[in-house]
Amino acid sequence: MFSETFAEHGLNDNVAYTCDDTFSLISLVSSGLGVGFAPEWTGELPGRDVVLKKVTGIDLKIGLGVAWSKDDPTAARDDT
């Protein structure tokens, strides 16, 4: 579903890696290996060192968030 949404908004050229397993994606992000778009429910996962900020302005069947490592100095940034 995300791939089609990214294509609609012309974002596929900016995707370096895709991962079909949400838990693997969150593990990669929490290890500091980049950022990722993940379902909002991943923010409730225990023991994960990620920050998840809600994506707005896109109507999806599920909530979408941008996840990145809590150790990243920009994790606390709030541009809303």
N, C-alpha and C positions, 0 to 999 in steps of 0.2 A: 504494500500500500504506500509506503514512504517513497519508493522509487518513482511511482507514477506522479505523486504530488511534487517531488523535486523536479521532475521533467516538466510539469505544467508551469513551474516558476523559473525554469531555465537554470537549475542549480546542479544538475548531474555532473557537469564538468568540474565542479568543486569537490566532489566526493572522491576521497583517496582510497577508501576501503569500505566494503559493506559486510555486514554480519547478520545472518538470519537468526542467530541465537541471542536473545536479549540479555541473558545472564552472562554470556561471554563478552558481549559489548560492554556491559557495566564493569566487568572485571578488567578489561583493557583500559577503559577510561579511568577507573580508580587507581590503576598502576601508573597513570600519567602518560599514557600513549595516545594522547589526543583528546578530542571532544567527540560527542556522538549525539544523535537524535534518538530518543528513547521514549517509550510510552510513559505517561505520568505515573502510573502505578509503581514504576521502579524506584521512585523517590521514597517509597515505604519499605524497601528491602532493608532488613537489619544487617549491620556490620559492613555496609558499603561506604567507602570513603569518596562519595561523589556529591556534588551539588547539582540539583536539577531545577532549572528555571523554565517556567511554562512558556510555550510558544503561542503567541496570539496572532490573530488576523488570518488564520487558515482554518477552515472548517473541515475537521476530520471525524471519523467515526469514534476515535478514541483521543484522549488528550495527548499532546506531544510536548516533550520537554527537551531542552539542550542540557546534556550532562557533561561535567568535567570534574577533574580531581579536586578534592577539598584542599589539597596542598598547593594548587595553582593560586598565585596571588590575585588573579582576577576573578576567582570564584565568588567572592563576596560582593562583587560589583552589581549594581542595580541600575539599569538604564531606563526603567519605566517611568 
